[in-house]
Amino acid sequence: MYTVAGQRYTGQELLAKLRELADDEASGVVWHDGYVAALPELAQAGRTVFASVDAVLLGLGGCLTGRSVYAYAYRAQVDLTARRLLAGGPEFENSGRDKAFNRLNWVQQGHGDDAYLKLRDGRSPYDAVRDLVDNSGGWTLDCATFVQAVQLGAWAAAVGRAEFDRAARQPFTLKDHGSTGLSHHKLWFKEAFGSPYRLRTPATDRSRAQEPVADVTDRQLLASAPPGSRVAFVNSDPQAEGGDFERENTLKLPDGTYASHPFGILSAADMKRALALQTVLRYGEEIDATLARAEAGEHGSITAEEAGTAKAELDRLVAGGDRTALAEWILDHRTWTENLLYDDLAEYVEDLVYLSEVEIYTITPETTARQ
């Protein structure tokens, strides 16, 4: 049996999946009997668990058309790079926290939210980017810089050291957005919850006119965005505004899941839920203040005994570390806050959390003729 993206396949079922992929002319995959011979070899070598179908193809190797080597390598490396970077355990770079990075390769420019990293003179962009991916435990990254780091890492691994260093102009920078070489081919965005999508391109960037409205749905954007696209979700709750979790930038992987830091790899629905949890938990501070007044006998409807019992339950949930259970408790006691109006987490997500941006980069194989 083979496990691919959490789903189990027999050898024949996996071969059928690979044949289905090979039928897509745009995939660049050439079907041949080498697949049949290679699958048993993978199993004999103990390689039966793969992050995605693209990772299986990478393990098989050699099943490419010459014109699409970059497309194949890039898709596989988006998957492998994102997982490797997350596995290294980078810290979350929240607002106000100093950046941590490899100071042998990079120097910080600017301060605070405007800070970014510039490659030191004489350093190889390829070596610096791959060092970040391989040694991410020594770094702090927020969600936006994580997406940029994966993009650069996948691009570098797909084209190799010589070409990446040649293509990476100086100065070479790593930023929240707009790192060296990462310009957008297309960017769909909403200006607010409920507003229509607008489409930004390099052509509209040069125009003073407002970007045109794009007749497209969330479902269509999520389905059609190629692996490597940046997909951003926003929580429109006023409590989230200006905080570290008002927005979550994610990277679409080949299997249709989304990678982000610090949430990891989730479906779109679970990513929106994870973003919602961060803000729902902030209402706990308002409940704490209410319970403190009640314990002091200063609340009109909550007795000191009720407050003590509630506080003990809150402390137990916090100590247990189950953030979902804690959020559900807060929602169950929403009347102890002034602003939390939703009956449960699903209703909160439906009313407040939305897909806000989908960005396709110019280095994505679907948008470039790079060989």
C-alpha beads as a LAMMPS data file, in Angstrom:
LAMMPS data file: protein, C-alpha beads

371 atoms
370 bonds

1 atom types
1 bond types

-500.0 500.0 xlo xhi
-500.0 500.0 ylo yhi
-500.0 500.0 zlo zhi

Masses

1 110.0

Atoms # bond

1 1 1 0.000 0.000 0.000
2 1 1 1.040 3.580 -0.695
3 1 1 -0.056 6.632 1.278
4 1 1 -0.260 9.848 -0.762
5 1 1 -1.450 13.078 0.888
6 1 1 -3.024 11.001 3.664
7 1 1 -4.967 8.668 1.331
8 1 1 -4.051 4.990 0.913
9 1 1 -3.695 3.344 -2.496
10 1 1 -2.858 -0.122 -3.737
11 1 1 -0.164 -0.223 -6.409
12 1 1 -2.789 -0.523 -9.150
13 1 1 -4.830 2.366 -7.734
14 1 1 -1.756 4.581 -7.606
15 1 1 -0.847 3.640 -11.170
16 1 1 -4.364 4.635 -12.246
17 1 1 -3.910 7.977 -10.491
18 1 1 -0.598 8.540 -12.277
19 1 1 -2.124 7.592 -15.641
20 1 1 -4.886 10.132 -15.025
21 1 1 -2.275 12.808 -14.437
22 1 1 -0.322 11.753 -17.520
23 1 1 -3.448 12.184 -19.679
24 1 1 -3.314 15.936 -19.044
25 1 1 -1.156 17.345 -21.850
26 1 1 -0.301 20.412 -19.773
27 1 1 1.211 18.254 -17.044
28 1 1 4.335 17.484 -19.071
29 1 1 4.267 13.876 -17.833
30 1 1 5.016 11.115 -20.335
31 1 1 3.486 7.768 -19.459
32 1 1 5.686 4.746 -19.995
33 1 1 6.259 1.328 -18.501
34 1 1 8.936 2.731 -16.258
35 1 1 6.188 3.665 -13.831
36 1 1 5.130 0.033 -13.538
37 1 1 8.692 -1.080 -12.854
38 1 1 9.483 1.756 -10.442
39 1 1 6.541 1.422 -8.052
40 1 1 7.669 -1.952 -6.609
41 1 1 11.183 -0.539 -6.268
42 1 1 9.845 2.361 -4.223
43 1 1 8.025 -0.020 -1.925
44 1 1 11.076 -2.267 -1.509
45 1 1 13.119 0.784 -0.536
46 1 1 10.579 1.601 2.167
47 1 1 9.291 4.655 0.321
48 1 1 5.541 4.227 0.565
49 1 1 4.462 7.521 2.131
50 1 1 4.398 10.666 -0.026
51 1 1 3.221 14.211 0.567
52 1 1 1.532 14.494 -2.837
53 1 1 1.232 12.871 -6.260
54 1 1 3.938 15.246 -7.463
55 1 1 6.216 13.860 -4.748
56 1 1 5.587 10.352 -6.117
57 1 1 6.524 11.538 -9.584
58 1 1 9.675 13.135 -8.218
59 1 1 10.620 9.835 -6.623
60 1 1 10.055 7.980 -9.885
61 1 1 11.995 10.463 -12.000
62 1 1 12.590 10.574 -15.724
63 1 1 8.945 10.739 -16.750
64 1 1 9.081 14.183 -18.315
65 1 1 8.896 15.927 -21.623
66 1 1 11.871 18.161 -22.294
67 1 1 9.742 21.273 -22.594
68 1 1 8.204 20.871 -19.144
69 1 1 11.103 19.940 -16.905
70 1 1 10.787 23.237 -15.041
71 1 1 7.024 22.823 -14.601
72 1 1 7.442 19.361 -13.125
73 1 1 10.352 20.292 -10.875
74 1 1 8.707 23.497 -9.656
75 1 1 5.432 21.796 -8.683
76 1 1 7.281 19.089 -6.784
77 1 1 9.585 21.586 -5.086
78 1 1 6.713 23.819 -3.938
79 1 1 5.440 20.807 -1.997
80 1 1 8.792 19.582 -0.702
81 1 1 10.106 23.055 0.171
82 1 1 7.009 24.082 2.122
83 1 1 7.042 20.890 4.175
84 1 1 10.785 21.041 4.832
85 1 1 10.640 24.656 5.917
86 1 1 7.748 23.990 8.308
87 1 1 9.405 20.835 9.671
88 1 1 12.424 22.929 10.690
89 1 1 10.278 24.763 13.231
90 1 1 10.740 28.491 12.537
91 1 1 9.383 30.783 15.223
92 1 1 6.390 32.987 14.460
93 1 1 7.410 36.575 13.839
94 1 1 4.590 38.548 15.415
95 1 1 4.412 42.324 15.393
96 1 1 7.034 43.940 17.587
97 1 1 9.344 40.914 17.609
98 1 1 12.892 41.205 16.321
99 1 1 13.788 39.196 13.251
100 1 1 15.962 36.101 13.644
101 1 1 17.910 35.002 10.566
102 1 1 21.318 33.825 9.359
103 1 1 23.451 36.940 9.763
104 1 1 26.289 35.419 7.760
105 1 1 24.094 35.659 4.649
106 1 1 21.690 38.498 5.333
107 1 1 21.611 42.004 6.791
108 1 1 18.441 43.718 8.006
109 1 1 17.262 46.895 6.324
110 1 1 14.788 49.226 8.033
111 1 1 12.993 48.708 11.330
112 1 1 9.702 47.434 12.705
113 1 1 7.011 46.461 10.225
114 1 1 9.065 48.004 7.399
115 1 1 12.111 45.790 8.010
116 1 1 13.315 43.377 5.354
117 1 1 16.468 41.358 4.619
118 1 1 19.142 42.095 2.022
119 1 1 21.677 39.497 0.891
120 1 1 25.227 40.373 1.849
121 1 1 27.623 41.236 -0.951
122 1 1 29.468 38.250 -2.356
123 1 1 26.928 35.696 -1.112
124 1 1 25.168 33.274 -3.447
125 1 1 21.378 33.837 -3.597
126 1 1 20.912 30.098 -4.189
127 1 1 23.003 29.097 -1.161
128 1 1 21.293 31.667 1.071
129 1 1 17.781 30.608 0.060
130 1 1 18.480 26.891 0.418
131 1 1 20.134 27.544 3.786
132 1 1 16.908 29.207 4.923
133 1 1 14.868 26.172 3.868
134 1 1 17.283 23.650 5.393
135 1 1 17.874 25.560 8.658
136 1 1 14.587 27.349 9.252
137 1 1 14.689 26.590 12.991
138 1 1 17.004 29.572 13.441
139 1 1 14.575 31.960 11.791
140 1 1 11.460 33.949 12.623
141 1 1 8.890 34.178 9.831
142 1 1 5.418 35.635 9.569
143 1 1 2.819 34.200 7.196
144 1 1 3.684 36.523 4.299
145 1 1 7.453 36.005 4.446
146 1 1 6.895 32.248 4.739
147 1 1 5.133 32.281 1.350
148 1 1 7.986 34.285 -0.182
149 1 1 10.596 31.926 1.288
150 1 1 8.865 28.836 -0.114
151 1 1 8.522 30.457 -3.524
152 1 1 12.213 31.382 -3.653
153 1 1 13.268 27.986 -2.324
154 1 1 11.153 26.076 -4.838
155 1 1 12.300 28.253 -7.730
156 1 1 15.945 27.833 -6.749
157 1 1 15.692 24.052 -6.380
158 1 1 13.812 23.725 -9.679
159 1 1 16.334 25.624 -11.824
160 1 1 19.560 24.885 -9.944
161 1 1 22.323 26.994 -8.468
162 1 1 23.863 28.432 -11.642
163 1 1 20.646 29.606 -13.247
164 1 1 19.121 30.906 -10.013
165 1 1 22.206 32.962 -9.172
166 1 1 22.255 34.275 -12.730
167 1 1 18.556 35.214 -12.701
168 1 1 18.599 36.760 -9.202
169 1 1 19.477 40.385 -9.753
170 1 1 21.290 42.436 -7.127
171 1 1 20.468 43.596 -4.595
172 1 1 18.739 40.352 -3.626
173 1 1 16.040 40.898 -0.982
174 1 1 13.627 38.845 1.124
175 1 1 10.502 40.795 2.067
176 1 1 6.931 40.195 3.218
177 1 1 5.889 40.842 -0.387
178 1 1 7.843 41.629 -3.533
179 1 1 11.017 39.680 -2.792
180 1 1 13.519 39.572 -5.644
181 1 1 11.970 37.889 -8.679
182 1 1 8.515 37.437 -7.131
183 1 1 6.284 39.768 -9.109
184 1 1 2.645 38.966 -9.795
185 1 1 1.306 37.725 -13.089
186 1 1 -2.260 38.065 -11.838
187 1 1 -3.725 39.129 -8.489
188 1 1 -7.418 38.808 -7.697
189 1 1 -8.398 40.793 -4.604
190 1 1 -11.397 42.005 -2.631
191 1 1 -11.347 45.470 -1.109
192 1 1 -13.731 44.381 1.676
193 1 1 -15.948 41.516 2.750
194 1 1 -18.779 41.152 0.216
195 1 1 -17.165 43.314 -2.463
196 1 1 -16.484 41.874 -5.935
197 1 1 -13.090 40.601 -6.988
198 1 1 -10.869 42.925 -8.974
199 1 1 -7.993 41.759 -11.140
200 1 1 -4.563 43.365 -10.944
201 1 1 -1.903 42.631 -13.573
202 1 1 1.408 44.253 -14.546
203 1 1 -0.588 46.251 -17.123
204 1 1 -3.043 47.621 -14.550
205 1 1 -0.131 48.464 -12.253
206 1 1 0.954 50.992 -14.868
207 1 1 -2.510 52.517 -15.149
208 1 1 -4.140 55.098 -12.919
209 1 1 -7.579 53.567 -13.487
210 1 1 -9.144 51.234 -10.954
211 1 1 -8.640 47.542 -11.668
212 1 1 -11.535 45.913 -13.561
213 1 1 -14.095 43.755 -11.765
214 1 1 -13.510 40.027 -12.289
215 1 1 -16.562 37.783 -12.648
216 1 1 -15.223 34.852 -10.646
217 1 1 -16.252 32.926 -7.520
218 1 1 -14.240 31.741 -4.521
219 1 1 -14.679 28.152 -5.659
220 1 1 -13.401 28.912 -9.149
221 1 1 -10.361 30.791 -7.866
222 1 1 -9.367 28.104 -5.386
223 1 1 -9.813 25.356 -7.955
224 1 1 -7.980 27.083 -10.809
225 1 1 -5.067 28.665 -8.931
226 1 1 -1.929 26.656 -9.801
227 1 1 0.349 25.201 -7.099
228 1 1 2.586 27.926 -5.702
229 1 1 -0.127 30.602 -5.722
230 1 1 -0.485 32.850 -2.683
231 1 1 -3.979 32.516 -1.204
232 1 1 -4.942 34.956 1.560
233 1 1 -7.848 34.721 4.008
234 1 1 -9.075 37.659 6.128
235 1 1 -11.032 37.879 9.375
236 1 1 -13.282 40.944 9.184
237 1 1 -14.060 40.870 12.919
238 1 1 -13.174 44.368 14.273
239 1 1 -11.420 42.572 17.133
240 1 1 -8.920 41.189 14.596
241 1 1 -8.206 44.508 12.873
242 1 1 -4.562 45.492 12.973
243 1 1 -3.519 42.308 14.777
244 1 1 -1.227 39.470 13.771
245 1 1 -4.173 37.323 12.703
246 1 1 -6.353 39.685 10.730
247 1 1 -4.949 38.021 7.599
248 1 1 -3.348 34.660 6.866
249 1 1 -1.226 34.314 3.754
250 1 1 -0.982 30.721 2.554
251 1 1 0.637 28.841 -0.324
252 1 1 -1.375 26.407 -2.446
253 1 1 0.223 22.954 -2.666
254 1 1 -0.154 20.449 -5.538
255 1 1 -2.634 18.306 -3.602
256 1 1 -5.045 21.230 -3.101
257 1 1 -4.151 21.932 0.516
258 1 1 -2.635 25.183 1.775
259 1 1 0.590 25.722 3.715
260 1 1 1.062 28.606 6.127
261 1 1 3.080 29.638 9.139
262 1 1 2.151 29.143 11.931
263 1 1 -0.931 27.048 11.046
264 1 1 0.822 24.342 9.001
265 1 1 -0.893 22.494 6.131
266 1 1 -4.691 22.574 6.065
267 1 1 -7.675 22.617 3.741
268 1 1 -9.143 26.012 2.861
269 1 1 -12.028 25.464 5.287
270 1 1 -9.718 24.450 8.126
271 1 1 -7.395 27.386 7.392
272 1 1 -10.315 29.823 7.774
273 1 1 -11.289 28.072 11.002
274 1 1 -7.741 28.302 12.368
275 1 1 -7.679 32.017 11.583
276 1 1 -11.018 32.505 13.337
277 1 1 -9.825 30.714 16.478
278 1 1 -7.036 33.255 16.982
279 1 1 -9.509 36.122 17.355
280 1 1 -12.244 34.239 19.206
281 1 1 -9.675 33.432 21.884
282 1 1 -8.972 37.151 22.317
283 1 1 -12.524 37.550 23.638
284 1 1 -11.336 35.523 26.620
285 1 1 -9.671 38.671 27.936
286 1 1 -13.045 40.429 27.950
287 1 1 -14.604 37.473 29.776
288 1 1 -11.750 37.488 32.301
289 1 1 -12.490 41.131 33.077
290 1 1 -16.191 40.370 33.488
291 1 1 -15.475 37.490 35.871
292 1 1 -13.096 39.646 37.915
293 1 1 -15.893 42.200 38.437
294 1 1 -18.294 39.415 39.363
295 1 1 -15.886 37.934 41.931
296 1 1 -15.663 41.399 43.452
297 1 1 -19.473 41.551 43.678
298 1 1 -19.705 44.271 41.016
299 1 1 -21.718 42.398 38.358
300 1 1 -25.501 42.552 38.228
301 1 1 -26.236 39.009 37.029
302 1 1 -23.167 36.824 37.725
303 1 1 -22.586 35.830 41.343
304 1 1 -19.138 35.540 42.879
305 1 1 -19.648 31.761 43.196
306 1 1 -20.597 31.443 39.499
307 1 1 -17.582 33.514 38.540
308 1 1 -15.261 31.294 40.576
309 1 1 -16.626 28.147 38.940
310 1 1 -16.309 29.668 35.480
311 1 1 -12.775 30.862 36.127
312 1 1 -11.729 27.380 37.281
313 1 1 -13.131 25.886 34.054
314 1 1 -11.302 28.485 31.966
315 1 1 -8.036 27.759 33.765
316 1 1 -8.505 24.029 33.144
317 1 1 -9.064 24.570 29.423
318 1 1 -6.067 26.885 29.140
319 1 1 -3.861 24.368 30.946
320 1 1 -5.130 21.566 28.696
321 1 1 -4.005 23.428 25.593
322 1 1 -7.046 22.545 23.450
323 1 1 -7.640 25.831 21.661
324 1 1 -10.789 24.586 19.926
325 1 1 -12.434 23.575 23.199
326 1 1 -11.433 26.899 24.740
327 1 1 -12.926 28.836 21.817
328 1 1 -16.143 26.825 22.020
329 1 1 -16.398 27.609 25.744
330 1 1 -15.933 31.307 25.024
331 1 1 -18.663 31.191 22.360
332 1 1 -20.973 29.358 24.780
333 1 1 -20.464 32.261 27.210
334 1 1 -20.580 35.016 24.599
335 1 1 -23.166 36.979 26.608
336 1 1 -20.345 37.809 29.033
337 1 1 -18.774 39.938 26.309
338 1 1 -20.102 43.036 24.598
339 1 1 -19.136 42.201 21.033
340 1 1 -19.132 38.421 20.443
341 1 1 -22.467 37.775 18.746
342 1 1 -22.202 34.293 17.204
343 1 1 -23.665 31.033 18.478
344 1 1 -20.807 28.790 17.350
345 1 1 -17.520 28.793 15.487
346 1 1 -19.066 27.694 12.176
347 1 1 -21.431 30.675 12.200
348 1 1 -18.581 33.007 13.130
349 1 1 -16.454 31.750 10.227
350 1 1 -19.335 31.966 7.758
351 1 1 -20.116 35.572 8.648
352 1 1 -16.630 37.008 9.174
353 1 1 -13.811 35.028 7.510
354 1 1 -13.410 35.241 3.749
355 1 1 -11.064 34.613 0.835
356 1 1 -9.503 37.974 0.029
357 1 1 -6.629 37.444 -2.447
358 1 1 -5.252 34.917 -4.908
359 1 1 -1.897 35.800 -6.456
360 1 1 -0.135 33.949 -9.268
361 1 1 3.548 34.735 -9.634
362 1 1 5.418 35.212 -12.887
363 1 1 7.739 32.301 -11.997
364 1 1 4.809 29.861 -11.894
365 1 1 5.136 27.420 -14.847
366 1 1 1.623 28.216 -16.061
367 1 1 2.680 31.825 -16.673
368 1 1 6.197 31.490 -18.055
369 1 1 8.059 29.912 -20.952
370 1 1 11.096 29.268 -18.755
371 1 1 12.826 26.053 -19.872

Bonds

1 1 1 2
2 1 2 3
3 1 3 4
4 1 4 5
5 1 5 6
6 1 6 7
7 1 7 8
8 1 8 9
9 1 9 10
10 1 10 11
11 1 11 12
12 1 12 13
13 1 13 14
14 1 14 15
15 1 15 16
16 1 16 17
17 1 17 18
18 1 18 19
19 1 19 20
20 1 20 21
21 1 21 22
22 1 22 23
23 1 23 24
24 1 24 25
25 1 25 26
26 1 26 27
27 1 27 28
28 1 28 29
29 1 29 30
30 1 30 31
31 1 31 32
32 1 32 33
33 1 33 34
34 1 34 35
35 1 35 36
36 1 36 37
37 1 37 38
38 1 38 39
39 1 39 40
40 1 40 41
41 1 41 42
42 1 42 43
43 1 43 44
44 1 44 45
45 1 45 46
46 1 46 47
47 1 47 48
48 1 48 49
49 1 49 50
50 1 50 51
51 1 51 52
52 1 52 53
53 1 53 54
54 1 54 55
55 1 55 56
56 1 56 57
57 1 57 58
58 1 58 59
59 1 59 60
60 1 60 61
61 1 61 62
62 1 62 63
63 1 63 64
64 1 64 65
65 1 65 66
66 1 66 67
67 1 67 68
68 1 68 69
69 1 69 70
70 1 70 71
71 1 71 72
72 1 72 73
73 1 73 74
74 1 74 75
75 1 75 76
76 1 76 77
77 1 77 78
78 1 78 79
79 1 79 80
80 1 80 81
81 1 81 82
82 1 82 83
83 1 83 84
84 1 84 85
85 1 85 86
86 1 86 87
87 1 87 88
88 1 88 89
89 1 89 90
90 1 90 91
91 1 91 92
92 1 92 93
93 1 93 94
94 1 94 95
95 1 95 96
96 1 96 97
97 1 97 98
98 1 98 99
99 1 99 100
100 1 100 101
101 1 101 102
102 1 102 103
103 1 103 104
104 1 104 105
105 1 105 106
106 1 106 107
107 1 107 108
108 1 108 109
109 1 109 110
110 1 110 111
111 1 111 112
112 1 112 113
113 1 113 114
114 1 114 115
115 1 115 116
116 1 116 117
117 1 117 118
118 1 118 119
119 1 119 120
120 1 120 121
121 1 121 122
122 1 122 123
123 1 123 124
124 1 124 125
125 1 125 126
126 1 126 127
127 1 127 128
128 1 128 129
129 1 129 130
130 1 130 131
131 1 131 132
132 1 132 133
133 1 133 134
134 1 134 135
135 1 135 136
136 1 136 137
137 1 137 138
138 1 138 139
139 1 139 140
140 1 140 141
141 1 141 142
142 1 142 143
143 1 143 144
144 1 144 145
145 1 145 146
146 1 146 147
147 1 147 148
148 1 148 149
149 1 149 150
150 1 150 151
151 1 151 152
152 1 152 153
153 1 153 154
154 1 154 155
155 1 155 156
156 1 156 157
157 1 157 158
158 1 158 159
159 1 159 160
160 1 160 161
161 1 161 162
162 1 162 163
163 1 163 164
164 1 164 165
165 1 165 166
166 1 166 167
167 1 167 168
168 1 168 169
169 1 169 170
170 1 170 171
171 1 171 172
172 1 172 173
173 1 173 174
174 1 174 175
175 1 175 176
176 1 176 177
177 1 177 178
178 1 178 179
179 1 179 180
180 1 180 181
181 1 181 182
182 1 182 183
183 1 183 184
184 1 184 185
185 1 185 186
186 1 186 187
187 1 187 188
188 1 188 189
189 1 189 190
190 1 190 191
191 1 191 192
192 1 192 193
193 1 193 194
194 1 194 195
195 1 195 196
196 1 196 197
197 1 197 198
198 1 198 199
199 1 199 200
200 1 200 201
201 1 201 202
202 1 202 203
203 1 203 204
204 1 204 205
205 1 205 206
206 1 206 207
207 1 207 208
208 1 208 209
209 1 209 210
210 1 210 211
211 1 211 212
212 1 212 213
213 1 213 214
214 1 214 215
215 1 215 216
216 1 216 217
217 1 217 218
218 1 218 219
219 1 219 220
220 1 220 221
221 1 221 222
222 1 222 223
223 1 223 224
224 1 224 225
225 1 225 226
226 1 226 227
227 1 227 228
228 1 228 229
229 1 229 230
230 1 230 231
231 1 231 232
232 1 232 233
233 1 233 234
234 1 234 235
235 1 235 236
236 1 236 237
237 1 237 238
238 1 238 239
239 1 239 240
240 1 240 241
241 1 241 242
242 1 242 243
243 1 243 244
244 1 244 245
245 1 245 246
246 1 246 247
247 1 247 248
248 1 248 249
249 1 249 250
250 1 250 251
251 1 251 252
252 1 252 253
253 1 253 254
254 1 254 255
255 1 255 256
256 1 256 257
257 1 257 258
258 1 258 259
259 1 259 260
260 1 260 261
261 1 261 262
262 1 262 263
263 1 263 264
264 1 264 265
265 1 265 266
266 1 266 267
267 1 267 268
268 1 268 269
269 1 269 270
270 1 270 271
271 1 271 272
272 1 272 273
273 1 273 274
274 1 274 275
275 1 275 276
276 1 276 277
277 1 277 278
278 1 278 279
279 1 279 280
280 1 280 281
281 1 281 282
282 1 282 283
283 1 283 284
284 1 284 285
285 1 285 286
286 1 286 287
287 1 287 288
288 1 288 289
289 1 289 290
290 1 290 291
291 1 291 292
292 1 292 293
293 1 293 294
294 1 294 295
295 1 295 296
296 1 296 297
297 1 297 298
298 1 298 299
299 1 299 300
300 1 300 301
301 1 301 302
302 1 302 303
303 1 303 304
304 1 304 305
305 1 305 306
306 1 306 307
307 1 307 308
308 1 308 309
309 1 309 310
310 1 310 311
311 1 311 312
312 1 312 313
313 1 313 314
314 1 314 315
315 1 315 316
316 1 316 317
317 1 317 318
318 1 318 319
319 1 319 320
320 1 320 321
321 1 321 322
322 1 322 323
323 1 323 324
324 1 324 325
325 1 325 326
326 1 326 327
327 1 327 328
328 1 328 329
329 1 329 330
330 1 330 331
331 1 331 332
332 1 332 333
333 1 333 334
334 1 334 335
335 1 335 336
336 1 336 337
337 1 337 338
338 1 338 339
339 1 339 340
340 1 340 341
341 1 341 342
342 1 342 343
343 1 343 344
344 1 344 345
345 1 345 346
346 1 346 347
347 1 347 348
348 1 348 349
349 1 349 350
350 1 350 351
351 1 351 352
352 1 352 353
353 1 353 354
354 1 354 355
355 1 355 356
356 1 356 357
357 1 357 358
358 1 358 359
359 1 359 360
360 1 360 361
361 1 361 362
362 1 362 363
363 1 363 364
364 1 364 365
365 1 365 366
366 1 366 367
367 1 367 368
368 1 368 369
369 1 369 370
370 1 370 371
